[in-house]
Amino acid sequence: MNLKPAVQVHRRIAEVGCEAWDACAGNPDYAANPFVAFDFLDIAEQAGCAVERAGWGPQHLSVEDEAGRVAAVMPLYLKSHSQGEYVFDHAWADAYERAGGTYYPKLISAAPFTPVTGPRLLVRPDVDPGQARAILLGGALAVCERYDASSLHVNFPTEAEWSWMGEQGLLLRQGQQYHWRNPGYGDFEDFLGALSSGRRKTIRRERREAQVGVDEIACLTGGDLTEDHWDAFFAFYMDTGSRKWGRPYLNRRFFSLLGERMADRVLLVMARRGGRWIAGALNLIGGDCLYGRNWGCIVDVPFLHFELCYYQAIEWAIARGLGRVEAGAQGQHKIARGYLPVPVRSAHYIADPRLRAPVADFVERERAAVDGEMEWLAEEFSPFRRDGG
């Protein structure tokens, strides 16, 4: 099937439309990733979180086939800062500005505020992916030139997209996260049986102390979610944001819209004590993965963070046969809870060769360092049994 060679640029994802966007985002190869679904990206725009005034100016791309139907799309934003990305380029921006360059605006293809690997070049299942990817990437580079942007960044793409973009000349960067894998456990005790005896004892103790410290832990999804739950969770989210970085990215309306439009893809794990909710963890449900996103609390309970974010997520995933749990960015403490290091990736086009050369050298050395660190962490700190005992 031939495609039209030109791309269309959309200032709102609504211009593409839900049916057309999800015909591409719903490609079975993408394992039902919720963060590239029309609803998630549209919610971020409708809530005012991913819009121009917040420094996330939508420039989404679409490609049509000869019949005029949308055949491929790419989430794309014109950024005036580097917040909410989880692939850190502040040092690049500072160095370029000190040398007399202008780093912003820049372009980024990503799911806003979401350090989750997923497709960025979304192609309808019946369309040749090679042709569609080439047109989308060419369109993104044209938008970069149109706005005199310093760079194009594709954050957390799939490994196949990342490798392909490297073949097209983009600079390849690698980081790491911590994911839990399910080889087919029957229940949580089955998972514990795969751990060393010391780790089993520690996790049982942590779970026991966390559960004793609250009156109830509830796993809420679909029609069980109410505005009262979102009111409570937003208070947790704001508390975490104010303590960690001072400017939370998401507003209260975002969570209401998430509950209205994606309730069946939300798992909210909440803890109650003394008649009120005191802590919660937000997850989104994918085709074969539970994605941990945000956590917060208003009362400190020992090990409750581990219980709500990690152990409840593992238990829920096992019960539903999901293949993995992704627990978000950073945190070596996750290794002891069964979440092992895995690579995450990004690809970068730098327009100015004076910046491109040092960045190319940096990302090459960084990839080697990340590979070495992941290998060392998995070898030295894995909680899993090595001797069958």
NORCORCOR-V767580 format. One record per helix or strand. SS is the DSSP state (A for helix, B for strand). FROM is the first residue (numbers start at 1). TO is the last residue. Records with the same first field share a line. If there is no record, write none. Layout:
SS=FROM-TO + FROM-TO
//
This chain:
B=3-10 + 56-58 + 60-65 + 70-74 + 77-79 + 106-109 + 122-123 + 151-155 + 171-181 + 195-195 + 216-220 + 266-273 + 276-285 + 289-297 + 324-329 + 340-350 + 384-384
A=13-15 + 18-25 + 28-30 + 34-36 + 38-46 + 52-54 + 90-98 + 129-146 + 159-167 + 188-193 + 197-212 + 222-224 + 227-244 + 252-261 + 263-265 + 304-319 + 332-337 + 353-381
//
